[in-house]
Amino acid sequence: MRVLLYFDWIEYGHIVERLGAQLTWSSRKAGKTQLSQPYPRRVMTVGGRVPRISIAGGRFLNGQSKTYRVLFDGVLPSVIAAQYAEMLRANEGEPPEE
């Protein structure tokens, strides 16, 4: 028996935008580099690309490591997006990491 799980990335992007952030995607090349990383250090890829949430000022988070909670813990996507946006804003005073 197979169960297909669906996550609407387009709507998730709209939720992120309403929170004052932006959902963008890496290049395929950047997504492929994750395959050379040891499994525990890899960030999540979707269709060979890495999702990234960013805010003005250059702060961003790669990989969306908490989205599994939507599928397995029943947490709403809006809650996960709000947590990411809050984490980015909490660190706004610090210079962005490169």
DRENDO-1510 file (C-alpha; in Angstrom, 1 decimal, always signed):
<recs>
REC; n; res; u; v; w
REC; 1; MET; +0.0; +0.0; +0.0 .
REC; 2; ARG; +1.3; +3.5; -0.9 .
REC; 3; VAL; +0.3; +6.7; +0.7 .
REC; 4; LEU; +1.2; +9.9; -1.1 .
REC; 5; LEU; +1.7; +13.0; +1.0 .
REC; 6; TYR; +1.2; +16.5; -0.6 .
REC; 7; PHE; +2.7; +19.8; +0.4 .
REC; 8; ASP; +1.6; +22.9; -1.5 .
REC; 9; TRP; +4.8; +24.9; -1.9 .
REC; 10; ILE; +3.1; +27.6; -3.8 .
REC; 11; GLU; +0.6; +28.3; -1.0 .
REC; 12; TYR; +3.4; +27.9; +1.5 .
REC; 13; GLY; +5.2; +30.7; -0.4 .
REC; 14; HIS; +2.1; +32.9; -0.1 .
REC; 15; ILE; +2.0; +32.3; +3.7 .
REC; 16; VAL; +5.6; +33.2; +4.0 .
REC; 17; GLU; +5.1; +36.4; +2.0 .
REC; 18; ARG; +2.2; +37.4; +4.3 .
REC; 19; LEU; +4.6; +37.1; +7.2 .
REC; 20; GLY; +7.0; +39.6; +5.5 .
REC; 21; ALA; +9.5; +37.0; +4.2 .
REC; 22; GLN; +10.1; +35.3; +0.9 .
REC; 23; LEU; +10.4; +31.7; -0.2 .
REC; 24; THR; +13.0; +31.2; -3.0 .
REC; 25; TRP; +14.8; +28.2; -4.5 .
REC; 26; SER; +18.5; +27.5; -5.0 .
REC; 27; SER; +20.0; +26.5; -8.4 .
REC; 28; ARG; +20.0; +22.8; -9.3 .
REC; 29; LYS; +23.8; +22.9; -8.9 .
REC; 30; ALA; +23.4; +24.1; -5.3 .
REC; 31; GLY; +20.9; +21.3; -4.8 .
REC; 32; LYS; +23.2; +18.7; -6.2 .
REC; 33; THR; +26.0; +19.7; -3.8 .
REC; 34; GLN; +23.8; +18.4; -1.0 .
REC; 35; LEU; +24.2; +14.9; -2.3 .
REC; 36; SER; +27.9; +15.0; -1.6 .
REC; 37; GLN; +27.4; +16.0; +2.0 .
REC; 38; PRO; +27.2; +13.3; +4.7 .
REC; 39; TYR; +23.5; +12.4; +5.2 .
REC; 40; PRO; +23.2; +14.0; +8.7 .
REC; 41; ARG; +24.5; +17.4; +7.4 .
REC; 42; ARG; +22.3; +17.6; +4.2 .
REC; 43; VAL; +19.6; +20.2; +4.0 .
REC; 44; MET; +16.2; +19.2; +2.5 .
REC; 45; THR; +16.0; +19.4; -1.2 .
REC; 46; VAL; +12.8; +19.4; -3.3 .
REC; 47; GLY; +13.0; +18.5; -6.9 .
REC; 48; GLY; +16.8; +18.9; -6.8 .
REC; 49; ARG; +16.6; +22.4; -5.3 .
REC; 50; VAL; +17.0; +23.8; -1.8 .
REC; 51; PRO; +14.1; +25.9; -0.4 .
REC; 52; ARG; +15.2; +29.2; +1.3 .
REC; 53; ILE; +13.2; +31.6; +3.4 .
REC; 54; SER; +14.7; +35.1; +3.5 .
REC; 55; ILE; +13.9; +38.6; +4.8 .
REC; 56; ALA; +15.2; +42.0; +3.7 .
REC; 57; GLY; +18.7; +42.7; +4.8 .
REC; 58; GLY; +20.2; +39.4; +3.6 .
REC; 59; ARG; +19.1; +37.0; +6.4 .
REC; 60; PHE; +18.0; +33.6; +5.3 .
REC; 61; LEU; +17.5; +30.0; +6.3 .
REC; 62; ASN; +18.2; +27.1; +3.9 .
REC; 63; GLY; +16.5; +23.7; +3.8 .
REC; 64; GLN; +13.2; +24.0; +5.8 .
REC; 65; SER; +14.1; +21.3; +8.3 .
REC; 66; LYS; +10.9; +21.7; +10.2 .
REC; 67; THR; +8.5; +21.0; +7.4 .
REC; 68; TYR; +8.4; +17.3; +8.4 .
REC; 69; ARG; +6.3; +18.4; +11.4 .
REC; 70; VAL; +3.5; +19.4; +9.0 .
REC; 71; LEU; +3.3; +15.8; +7.7 .
REC; 72; PHE; +4.1; +13.8; +10.8 .
REC; 73; ASP; +3.1; +16.0; +13.8 .
REC; 74; GLY; +0.1; +17.8; +12.4 .
REC; 75; VAL; +1.6; +21.3; +12.8 .
REC; 76; LEU; +0.1; +23.8; +10.4 .
REC; 77; PRO; +2.3; +25.2; +7.6 .
REC; 78; SER; +1.5; +28.7; +8.8 .
REC; 79; VAL; +3.0; +27.9; +12.3 .
REC; 80; ILE; +6.2; +26.6; +10.7 .
REC; 81; ALA; +6.5; +29.7; +8.5 .
REC; 82; ALA; +5.9; +32.0; +11.4 .
REC; 83; GLN; +8.6; +30.2; +13.4 .
REC; 84; TYR; +11.1; +30.7; +10.6 .
REC; 85; ALA; +10.2; +34.4; +10.1 .
REC; 86; GLU; +10.4; +35.0; +13.8 .
REC; 87; MET; +13.9; +33.3; +14.0 .
REC; 88; LEU; +15.1; +35.5; +11.1 .
REC; 89; ARG; +13.8; +38.7; +12.7 .
REC; 90; ALA; +15.2; +37.8; +16.1 .
REC; 91; ASN; +18.7; +37.9; +14.5 .
REC; 92; GLU; +18.2; +41.0; +12.4 .
REC; 93; GLY; +20.7; +43.1; +14.4 .
REC; 94; GLU; +23.5; +40.7; +13.7 .
REC; 95; PRO; +25.4; +40.7; +10.4 .
REC; 96; PRO; +24.3; +38.0; +7.9 .
REC; 97; GLU; +26.4; +34.8; +7.7 .
REC; 98; GLU; +28.2; +34.1; +4.4 .
</recs>
